[in-house]
């Protein structure tokens, strides 16, 4: 009992220290995001490498601490969140400096790396607390596709289905969607696991085609194209309802009721969960945008 109490007190102290450090700008949680192929992994790898060598090489002239000679050094240190995968910095560096060089593996989920940056302060108040200050920076990498799911929190299954139904009025989208639009499904028909899993696979293929063939980027649900550790999870096996609307009371085991339930589970566990566990804790965000990709996909 005593050990549990001591552990709880220790956790509260760590949280309190974290809050104090953030208020004093001694700890910053910096997210780096962007859609696939926007260069997130390469950017973080290059940034960490530059920071680790900034005190020696001096290649960051726009950084005041480095330009003024106040930077003492930066290094990677163990991260605080043991449940989050560590960003594969060394592997990314090996790819970029390989022979021949190659782009690092793309982002598939959340990963982070912690940096400890030591510098001489010029703040009057902090000089009384000690001339040398330490800033901890958590760089958090996550797929921008997950960010696009946040609007779903404000939508019902019916509203989302209507939005997709309107999108399918475009001939080019309707042509891509043919594989999952047929055959026609009935709202009241009993749920069957295998046909639904196959339908979800065809819908996922449609989302990938929307991005790769048409250059569309508002892909929802985002976890369908980048599921992370949820590959094969039932809550990723539903589609928007674009067929004849339901009539009357439906059984809980009906196809429509199951899709609606899974949509709500997706929002609660994945979208809301991501917001509470990660997004709400970011102090700053860097959003990378691949400008050439949409330009190349546009009209000549």
Rosetta blueprint (number, residue, H / E / L):
1 X L
2 X H
3 X H
4 X H
5 X H
6 X H
7 X H
8 X H
9 X H
10 X H
11 X H
12 X H
13 X H
14 X H
15 X H
16 X H
17 X H
18 X H
19 X H
20 X H
21 X H
22 X H
23 X H
24 X L
25 X L
26 X L
27 X E
28 X E
29 X E
30 X E
31 X E
32 X E
33 X E
34 X E
35 X L
36 X L
37 X L
38 X L
39 X L
40 X H
41 X H
42 X H
43 X H
44 X H
45 X H
46 X H
47 X H
48 X H
49 X H
50 X H
51 X H
52 X H
53 X H
54 X H
55 X H
56 X H
57 X H
58 X L
59 X L
60 X L
61 X L
62 X L
63 X L
64 X H
65 X H
66 X H
67 X H
68 X L
69 X L
70 X L
71 X E
72 X E
73 X E
74 X E
75 X E
76 X E
77 X E
78 X L
79 X L
80 X L
81 X L
82 X L
83 X L
84 X L
85 X E
86 X E
87 X L
88 X L
89 X H
90 X H
91 X H
92 X H
93 X H
94 X H
95 X H
96 X H
97 X L
98 X L
99 X L
100 X L
101 X L
102 X L
103 X L
104 X L
105 X L
106 X L
107 X L
108 X L
109 X L
110 X L
111 X E
112 X E
113 X E
114 X E
115 X E
116 X E
117 X E
118 X E
119 X E
120 X E
121 X L
122 X L
123 X L
124 X H
125 X H
126 X H
127 X H
128 X H
129 X H
130 X L
131 X L
132 X E
133 X E
134 X E
135 X E
136 X E
137 X E
138 X E
139 X E
140 X E
141 X E
142 X L
143 X L
144 X H
145 X H
146 X H
147 X H
148 X L
149 X L
150 X H
151 X H
152 X H
153 X H
154 X H
155 X L
156 X L
157 X H
158 X H
159 X H
160 X H
161 X H
162 X H
163 X H
164 X H
165 X H
166 X H
167 X H
168 X L
169 X L
170 X L
171 X H
172 X H
173 X H
174 X H
175 X H
176 X H
177 X L
178 X H
179 X H
180 X H
181 X H
182 X L
183 X L
184 X L
185 X L
186 X L
187 X L
188 X L
189 X L
190 X E
191 X L
192 X L
193 X H
194 X H
195 X H
196 X H
197 X H
198 X H
199 X H
200 X H
201 X H
202 X H
203 X H
204 X H
205 X H
206 X H
207 X H
208 X H
209 X H
210 X H
211 X H
212 X H
213 X H
214 X H
215 X L
216 X L
217 X L
218 X L
219 X L
220 X L
221 X L
222 X H
223 X H
224 X H
225 X H
226 X L
227 X L
228 X H
229 X H
230 X H
231 X L
232 X L
233 X L
234 X H
235 X H
236 X H
237 X L
238 X L
239 X L
240 X L
241 X L
242 X L
243 X L
244 X L
245 X L
246 X L
247 X L
248 X L
249 X L
250 X L
251 X L
252 X L
253 X L
254 X E
255 X H
256 X H
257 X H
258 X H
259 X H
260 X H
261 X H
262 X H
263 X H
264 X H
265 X H
266 X H
267 X H
268 X H
269 X H
270 X H
271 X H
272 X H
273 X H
274 X H
275 X H
276 X H
277 X H
278 X L
279 X H
280 X H
281 X H
282 X L
283 X L
284 X E
285 X E
286 X E
287 X E
288 X E
289 X L
290 X L
291 X H
292 X H
293 X H
294 X H
295 X H
296 X H
297 X H
298 X L
299 X L
300 X L
